[in-house]
Structure formats: C-alpha cells, structure tokens
Amino acid sequence: NVGLVIDRESSNVIVSSNTMTDLAMGMQTGNLCSNVRIEKNFIARIKGQHAFYLGASQTNVAVVSNQVDTASLSGIKIQTYDEESRDSVNVVIANNTVLNAGADGILVDSTSPAHNFNTTDVIITGNTVRNSGQNGINARYLRKGVIADNIVDIAARDGIAYDGAIDVIVDNNIVSRAGNNGIVEFIPSTRCTISNNKIIDPAVNNVSGNRFGIFIPTNATWLTLSNNTIIDTQSKMQYGIFFEAGDIATISVIGNKAKGFTDTGIRKIASTVPFKHYADNVYDGGLGPSIGVNNVPYQLGNTGRTF
C-alpha cells in the first residue's frame, strides 16, 4: 500500500531522510494538514500510484530536496479539488529530482467539476524533472505562483503546462525535448508572464506538423512573453510562438528569439487587433527546410502594423 501516511489535519510535521521503494504509493498526506516539511527522502519503483501525494487544503507545506526514480503516476502531486473548507495556501516544491514519472513529473491539480478551491501562493523552483510520461510540470488553477529555475527534459506531452491561472510567473526554466510544446497555457489565464525561458527541441514526438515552442490556445488576457529563446535543431517545430486565441490587445511580446521552425517564427490569430506591445523579437528559420519568416504579422510598439 503506502509507505508513509500523515493523516488529515496533522500539523507541525517534518519527514526527512527516509527511503521508500517497491510500494503502491510512496508517501501521502491527508487533507487539511498544515506546517508540514518533506525533505531529503528517496522514493523509487512505485507501482500503481504517485511517489508523493499531498491532499487538499494544505497550508504551509514544503516538498524540498527529495529524489524520485520511477513512479507509475506523478512524481509529486498536490491535489486541491476535494470538497474541503479552504484553498491550499503557501505550497513550496523546490530542489527535487524527479525521474521516470509515468504521468506528470510535478502536478499541482486544482480542478473539479464544481471547481470550489484553488492553490494560492505556490513556488515551484529549482527542480530537475526528466523523462515524464505526460507533462514535465503541470500546474492547474494557481492563484499567485512562480514556476522558475527548473530543468525539464524529455516529457511525452508538454514541458511546462499551466491553465486557469491568475498572477503566475514562468521564468528562467530550461525545457528540452518535450514531445509536444515547450510551454503551453491551457484554459483562460490572466496576468501571467512567460519570461527568460530556454526551450530546446520541442515537438520531438510531432508527426502532424502542429507543435510549438510556446503555445497559447485559449483566451489569455494581460499576458507578457519576454526574452524567451526557442531553438529546434530537428525541424519538427512548426511555429516558435503561436497565439491560437487570446485578447491580443492586452498581450505583450518583447525580446523573444526563435530559430529552426518549419513554418513561421510567430503566428497569431487572424485579427486586425495589434498586440499591446511588440518589439525586439528575432526569428530565424535557418535550421528548418523553409526560410520561415514570410507573411509573419508583427507590430512595432504601439504605432502600427508591418507585414
């Protein structure tokens, strides 16, 4: 069954330097726990569930400097969608190594049919996540969060995915060899920033020609994309940056670089509305089979449109 269970409503607990292997689930905390620190544990060969599973409505919980090697589902999962009395608040996932997760490497999941609760004040930083069966890092319905300084390598789906977010920063991550998109914002989000990330060889599993470095498929508002570098050396990435939807008039695209796409550096929805701000982006199709920059609409500052 489970290696270690901290039951619901526990508080002021430290779990440190344990080894748990060959279990159905490594470690679990019940709902409504507070002031729990999980550090320097090693969990491997989990056959059936997650390595770390934290229940709903957690307060002041830190998962720090742990190692996971092989889990059937997620390496570290925070779940906030049970019917409980509060949001999860102040969650830190830092400096962990997660290898060979069958589902998401790190998952903060706040979804439910009714969607009553969220996860607020979240920091996901300094983690190394490699060879994930779904997304490397997957964050859902965060309210105020930072996903920064992580290394995500080899994810069957997307490197970093988030959705339904408010006030979330995705900054200075290295995302390599994602199966689909490097970074993607699903489900409408607002006041988010994707900045200073390096995305290398996204779309490695691409067979249909529609995978991207950064993908915004839903109605994002007040989004800023700045100073990201996207490089594809395998000619599988169709667009460096793709806005399939979103409130373009509130979106800023500044100082990004994309190279090696097979179609265009940036594509936005067919709209005469210009970006809020657009400047200093560089697109180079030199690694791909086509020049890649023809017919790319872009706006210079707030002064007009150039094709």
C-alpha positions as CSV (number, residue, x, y, z in Angstrom):
1,N,0.0,0.0,0.0
2,V,1.5,3.4,1.0
3,G,5.0,3.7,2.6
4,L,4.1,6.6,4.9
5,V,0.8,8.3,5.6
6,I,0.4,11.6,7.5
7,D,-3.3,11.6,8.4
8,R,-5.7,14.5,7.8
9,E,-5.5,17.6,9.9
10,S,-1.9,16.9,11.1
11,S,0.3,19.8,11.8
12,N,3.9,20.7,12.6
13,V,5.4,17.6,11.0
14,I,8.9,17.0,9.5
15,V,9.5,13.9,7.3
16,S,13.2,13.7,6.5
17,S,15.8,11.3,5.1
18,N,13.6,8.2,4.6
19,T,13.9,5.6,1.8
20,M,10.7,4.1,0.4
21,T,10.8,1.6,-2.5
22,D,8.6,-1.0,-4.3
23,L,5.3,0.3,-3.0
24,A,1.9,1.2,-4.4
25,M,2.4,4.8,-3.3
26,G,5.4,6.3,-1.6
27,M,4.1,9.0,0.8
28,Q,0.7,10.6,1.4
29,T,-0.6,13.5,3.4
30,G,-4.3,13.7,4.2
31,N,-6.5,16.8,3.7
32,L,-6.2,19.9,5.9
33,C,-2.6,19.4,7.0
34,S,-0.5,22.4,8.0
35,N,3.1,23.2,8.6
36,V,4.5,20.0,7.0
37,R,8.0,19.8,5.6
38,I,9.0,16.8,3.5
39,E,12.7,16.8,2.8
40,K,15.6,14.6,1.6
41,N,13.6,11.5,1.1
42,F,14.2,8.9,-1.6
43,I,11.3,7.2,-3.3
44,A,11.7,4.6,-6.1
45,R,9.9,1.9,-8.0
46,I,6.3,3.0,-7.2
47,K,4.0,0.6,-8.9
48,G,0.4,1.9,-9.2
49,Q,0.2,5.5,-7.9
50,H,2.3,8.6,-7.1
51,A,5.6,8.9,-5.3
52,F,4.4,11.9,-3.2
53,Y,0.7,12.7,-2.9
54,L,-0.5,15.7,-0.9
55,G,-4.2,16.0,-0.3
56,A,-6.5,19.0,-0.5
57,S,-6.5,22.2,1.6
58,Q,-2.9,22.2,2.7
59,T,-1.3,25.2,4.5
60,N,2.4,25.9,4.6
61,V,3.6,22.7,3.0
62,A,7.1,22.3,1.6
63,V,8.4,19.4,-0.5
64,V,12.2,20.1,-0.7
65,S,15.3,18.2,-1.9
66,N,13.7,14.8,-2.4
67,Q,14.5,12.3,-5.1
68,V,12.1,10.2,-7.1
69,D,13.0,7.5,-9.5
70,T,10.2,5.7,-11.3
71,A,6.5,6.1,-10.4
72,S,3.5,4.7,-12.3
73,L,1.8,8.1,-12.0
74,S,3.1,11.5,-10.9
75,G,6.4,12.1,-9.1
76,I,5.0,14.8,-6.8
77,K,1.3,15.6,-6.8
78,I,-0.6,18.3,-4.9
79,Q,-4.4,17.8,-5.1
80,T,-6.8,20.6,-4.2
81,Y,-10.1,19.6,-5.7
82,D,-11.7,17.6,-2.9
83,E,-14.7,19.0,-1.1
84,E,-12.9,20.7,1.8
85,S,-13.2,24.1,3.6
86,R,-10.3,26.1,2.1
87,D,-7.7,26.6,-0.6
88,S,-4.3,25.2,-0.4
89,V,-2.0,28.1,0.6
90,N,1.7,28.5,0.6
91,V,3.0,25.4,-1.2
92,V,6.7,25.1,-2.0
93,I,8.1,22.4,-4.3
94,A,11.8,23.1,-4.5
95,N,15.1,21.4,-5.5
96,N,13.6,18.0,-6.0
97,T,14.8,15.5,-8.6
98,V,12.0,13.5,-10.4
99,L,13.0,10.8,-12.9
100,N,10.8,8.5,-14.9
101,A,7.3,9.5,-13.7
102,G,4.6,7.7,-15.7
103,A,2.3,10.7,-15.6
104,D,3.4,14.3,-14.8
105,G,6.7,14.9,-13.1
106,I,5.2,17.6,-10.8
107,L,1.5,18.2,-10.7
108,V,-0.4,20.8,-8.8
109,D,-4.0,20.0,-9.7
110,S,-6.9,22.2,-8.5
111,T,-9.6,21.0,-10.9
112,S,-13.1,19.6,-10.2
113,P,-16.5,19.6,-11.8
114,A,-17.6,22.4,-9.4
115,H,-14.1,23.9,-9.0
116,N,-14.5,25.2,-5.5
117,F,-10.9,25.6,-4.4
118,N,-7.6,26.7,-5.8
119,T,-3.9,26.6,-4.8
120,T,-2.6,30.0,-3.8
121,D,1.0,31.3,-3.2
122,V,2.8,28.4,-5.0
123,I,6.5,28.2,-5.6
124,I,7.9,25.5,-7.9
125,T,11.6,26.2,-8.3
126,G,15.0,24.5,-8.7
127,N,13.6,21.1,-9.6
128,T,15.0,18.7,-12.2
129,V,12.3,16.7,-13.9
130,R,13.3,14.2,-16.6
131,N,11.5,11.6,-18.7
132,S,7.9,12.2,-17.8
133,G,5.1,10.2,-19.3
134,Q,2.8,13.2,-19.6
135,N,3.9,16.8,-18.7
136,G,7.1,17.7,-17.0
137,I,5.5,20.3,-14.8
138,N,1.7,20.7,-14.8
139,A,0.0,23.5,-12.8
140,R,-3.7,23.9,-12.8
141,Y,-5.8,26.8,-11.4
142,L,-3.0,28.6,-9.4
143,R,-3.6,31.9,-7.8
144,K,-0.3,33.7,-7.5
145,G,2.6,31.4,-8.3
146,V,6.1,31.1,-9.5
147,I,7.5,28.3,-11.7
148,A,11.1,29.3,-12.0
149,D,14.7,27.9,-12.4
150,N,13.6,24.3,-13.2
151,I,15.1,21.9,-15.7
152,V,12.6,19.9,-17.6
153,D,13.9,17.3,-20.0
154,I,12.0,14.7,-22.0
155,A,8.2,14.9,-21.5
156,A,5.9,12.9,-23.6
157,R,3.4,15.8,-23.8
158,D,4.4,19.3,-22.8
159,G,7.4,20.6,-20.9
160,I,5.6,23.1,-18.7
161,A,1.8,23.4,-18.8
162,Y,-0.4,25.6,-16.8
163,D,-4.1,26.7,-17.0
164,G,-6.8,28.7,-15.4
165,A,-4.0,30.7,-13.7
166,I,-4.0,34.2,-12.2
167,D,-0.8,36.1,-11.5
168,V,1.6,33.3,-12.3
169,I,5.2,33.8,-13.5
170,V,7.0,31.1,-15.6
171,D,10.6,32.3,-15.6
172,N,14.1,31.1,-16.4
173,N,13.3,27.5,-16.9
174,I,15.2,25.2,-19.3
175,V,12.8,22.9,-21.2
176,S,14.3,20.4,-23.6
177,R,12.9,17.6,-25.8
178,A,9.2,18.0,-25.0
179,G,7.0,15.7,-27.0
180,N,4.5,18.4,-28.0
181,N,5.0,22.0,-26.9
182,G,7.8,23.6,-24.8
183,I,5.5,25.8,-22.7
184,V,1.7,25.9,-23.0
185,E,-1.1,27.9,-21.3
186,F,-4.3,26.0,-21.4
187,I,-7.7,27.3,-20.2
188,P,-8.0,31.1,-20.0
189,S,-5.5,32.7,-17.7
190,T,-4.8,36.3,-16.7
191,R,-1.9,38.5,-15.7
192,C,0.7,35.8,-16.4
193,T,4.3,36.2,-17.5
194,I,6.4,33.7,-19.5
195,S,10.0,35.1,-19.5
196,N,13.6,34.3,-19.8
197,N,13.0,30.6,-20.6
198,K,15.2,28.5,-22.9
199,I,13.2,25.9,-24.9
200,I,15.3,23.4,-26.9
201,D,14.0,20.9,-29.4
202,P,10.2,20.9,-28.6
203,A,7.9,18.8,-30.7
204,V,10.1,15.7,-30.7
205,N,7.1,13.4,-31.0
206,N,5.5,15.6,-33.7
207,V,4.1,13.8,-36.7
208,S,1.3,16.2,-37.7
209,G,3.2,19.5,-38.0
210,N,1.4,21.5,-35.4
211,R,3.6,21.6,-32.3
212,F,5.2,24.7,-31.0
213,G,7.8,26.3,-28.7
214,I,5.2,28.4,-26.8
215,F,1.5,27.7,-27.4
216,I,-1.4,30.0,-26.2
217,P,-4.5,28.1,-27.4
218,T,-7.1,29.8,-25.1
219,N,-8.3,33.2,-24.2
220,A,-5.3,34.6,-22.3
221,T,-5.6,38.2,-21.1
222,W,-2.8,40.5,-19.9
223,L,-0.1,38.0,-20.9
224,T,3.6,39.0,-21.3
225,L,6.1,36.9,-23.3
226,S,9.5,38.3,-22.9
227,N,13.1,37.3,-23.6
228,N,12.5,33.6,-24.3
229,T,14.8,31.7,-26.5
230,I,13.4,28.8,-28.6
231,I,15.6,26.6,-30.7
232,D,14.7,23.5,-32.7
233,T,17.5,21.5,-34.2
234,Q,15.3,18.7,-35.5
235,S,12.9,20.7,-37.8
236,K,9.8,19.4,-36.0
237,M,8.5,22.7,-34.5
238,Q,6.0,24.4,-36.8
239,Y,5.8,27.8,-35.0
240,G,8.1,29.3,-32.4
241,I,5.2,31.1,-30.7
242,F,1.6,30.5,-31.6
243,F,-1.4,32.5,-30.3
244,E,-4.4,30.4,-31.4
245,A,-6.6,32.6,-29.2
246,G,-6.4,35.3,-26.6
247,D,-7.1,39.0,-26.1
248,I,-4.4,40.2,-28.3
249,A,-4.8,43.9,-27.3
250,T,-3.7,43.0,-23.8
251,I,-0.7,40.8,-24.8
252,S,2.9,41.9,-25.0
253,V,5.6,40.1,-27.0
254,I,9.1,41.5,-26.4
255,G,12.6,40.4,-27.0
256,N,11.9,36.7,-27.9
257,K,14.1,34.7,-30.2
258,A,13.0,31.6,-32.2
259,K,15.1,29.5,-34.6
260,G,14.6,26.4,-36.5
261,F,10.9,26.4,-37.0
262,T,9.5,24.9,-40.2
263,D,6.8,27.5,-40.8
264,T,7.0,30.8,-39.1
265,G,8.6,32.3,-36.0
266,I,5.3,33.7,-34.6
267,R,1.7,33.2,-35.6
268,K,-1.2,35.0,-34.1
269,I,-5.0,34.6,-34.6
270,A,-6.5,36.2,-37.7
271,S,-7.3,39.5,-36.2
272,T,-6.7,43.1,-37.2
273,V,-6.2,44.0,-33.5
274,P,-2.5,44.6,-32.8
275,F,-0.6,43.4,-29.8
276,K,-0.5,45.7,-26.8
277,H,3.3,45.9,-27.3
278,Y,5.6,44.2,-29.7
279,A,9.3,44.8,-30.0
280,D,12.8,43.4,-30.4
281,N,11.8,39.8,-31.4
282,V,14.1,37.8,-33.7
283,Y,13.0,34.9,-35.9
284,D,15.5,32.7,-37.9
285,G,14.2,29.8,-39.9
286,G,17.7,28.8,-40.9
287,L,17.6,25.4,-39.2
288,G,14.4,24.4,-40.9
289,P,13.6,23.5,-44.5
290,S,12.0,26.9,-45.3
291,I,13.0,30.4,-44.6
292,G,10.2,30.6,-42.1
293,V,9.6,34.4,-41.8
294,N,7.4,35.1,-44.7
295,N,4.0,36.5,-44.1
296,V,4.5,36.9,-40.3
297,P,2.4,39.7,-38.9
298,Y,4.1,41.8,-36.3
299,Q,3.5,45.2,-34.7
300,L,6.2,47.7,-33.9
301,G,5.4,49.2,-30.5
302,N,2.0,50.8,-30.5
303,T,2.5,52.7,-33.7
304,G,1.2,50.4,-36.4
305,R,1.5,47.1,-38.2
306,T,4.1,45.8,-40.5
307,F,4.0,42.6,-42.7
